[in-house]
Amino acid sequence: MRIAVGQMTSVNSHAKNLSVVERLARKAARESCNMLFLPEASAFLGETSQETVAQAQELDTSTVVERFRDLAKEHSLNISFCLHEAAGGEKAYNTQVVLDERGEIKARYRKVHLFDVDVPRGPVLKESRYTVGGTDLVSCDVGGSFVLGLTTCYDLRFPEMYQALRYCHGVNLFSVPSAFTKPTGQAGHWSTLLRARAIENQSYIVASAQAGRHSERRESFGHSMIIDPWGVVVAELGPEETDIAICDLNPKLVESVRQRMPIDQHREVGRAALGWDKK
Ligand SMILES: O=C(O)CNC(=O)[C@H](CS)NC(=O)CCC(=O)C(=O)O
């Protein structure tokens, strides 16, 4: 399966973001990719929480979702993208959607861990002010040989979520669409945690990131990457560019890493204390 990780600088306009997404999808299709992964808030990145909630979409009736579905169909491309989904009342879900190559919704994941953080030398962000946290772990089959585990941004700091997806859902590929802050990215958290999740779960990681300046008040770290199950960064984008990077995923590499280093059989605490097991 050939995949593309897409990077962009979303703003508070569906139309502007969709025209960038169209460009990335066209390029991914031209490069014979089967799947395109887009960052958190790929459809809309609000400058205020009120704006984000006001623009939240209903998946079933949204014309924005329809545009993504048309793109998937047109290019015969599986697409992972993110938007805020209306939750009723004053809040929204921070949702990742996976479309198949016919444009059908294959999976919907509502971000579980909300970023309520006073970032050292950075902004104070309080995601829970406008977002309702999800409660379900979500995975889906992609490309025949892969089980994709859906996670979003700040989830990256909660390794137990990745382990639950690996051991209970049989995941061997994780998506981590993100809008990582610059200070936490510059401190090395982004690449270190992504590589750790890949190594400890012996799985591919596709981390599509927002990049550069969205508005006067908001900037993201960029550096989208694809990491293989041995922890090697096999594709990476820069701090600001809008582009895709490509990788051919090899299911045999997952198998050989897991066979040579069988941590699934050695995880004494995981099995005894947590009771997680393979599906
Ligand atoms: O709210 C939106 O419009 C889009 N969502 C985000 O930007 C989210 C919540 S504020 N950002 C993160 O989770 C950053 C995590 C991070 O940077 C870290 O863990 O260091």
The ligand as a Gaussian input file, in Angstrom:
#p B3LYP/6-31G(d) Opt

LIG

0 1
 O       -8.835000      23.117000      18.209000
 C       -8.556000      23.060000      17.016000
 O       -9.033000      23.827000      16.159000
 C       -7.598000      22.008000      16.549000
 N       -7.094000      21.280000      17.671000
 C       -5.890000      21.482000      18.203000
 O       -5.137000      22.326000      17.742000
 C       -5.482000      20.654000      19.405000
 C       -6.270000      21.120000      20.598000
 S       -5.991000      22.820000      21.054000
 N       -4.068000      20.754000      19.632000
 C       -3.371000      19.839000      20.313000
 O       -3.877000      18.824000      20.766000
 C       -1.867000      20.146000      20.454000
 C       -1.094000      19.131000      21.279000
 C        0.324000      19.548000      21.453000
 O        0.802000      20.484000      20.859000
 C        1.181000      18.794000      22.384000
 O        0.758000      17.734000      22.918000
 O        2.305000      19.258000      22.625000

